Amino acid sequence: MTYMNTRLSLFAAVAVVAFALSGQTYAMAPDDPKPAASPADKKDDAKPAADSKDTKPADAKPADSKPAEGKPADKKSDLDFREGFKQAYDAVYKQQDYARAIVILSALGHDDNPDVANLIGFSSRKLGKTEDARVWYEKALAADPNHSRTWQYYGMWHLERGDRAAAVQHLERIQLICGQGCEEYTSLRDALNGNISY
């Protein structure tokens, strides 16, 4: 029986050691993903930088330096995005310089942002690039199906092409999103009634 107790004690000791070691592994696990994630993040960040380098070499350098700076760079990136978007917004609505707006918006590197995609679509439509506009409107709606401004502009796009029924459907969609009192609804409604140019 002492032999059996010795074996059980030895087994218990091995189990305790194994448990203790596994506890240390779990304690170290939260630290392990951070270093592993950083190189992967750098590779992922490097890929978009390479893509932007293909399109605009001047824009690639800031993109390369931002990921290396960490969280403060993200804040700076957000600030840069807001400033760039404001410049594009002014180019569209104050200066009607649609080509310049497209250049600014494209340089932001946020094509999946519904506001960016919508303004590129709007600018493309104003430049007569109707198929480009359609692609950008659909991209904006894929990013945010409730983006009422895109539904408004896409409705006007349909009106320009003579598809009144599609524009009415877009108007109904806007009503579901923000009601009949929002600017997007009243603007598209007025365009459908022939009261404003679009």
Disulfide bonds with the S-S distance in Angstrom:
Cys178-Cys182 2.01
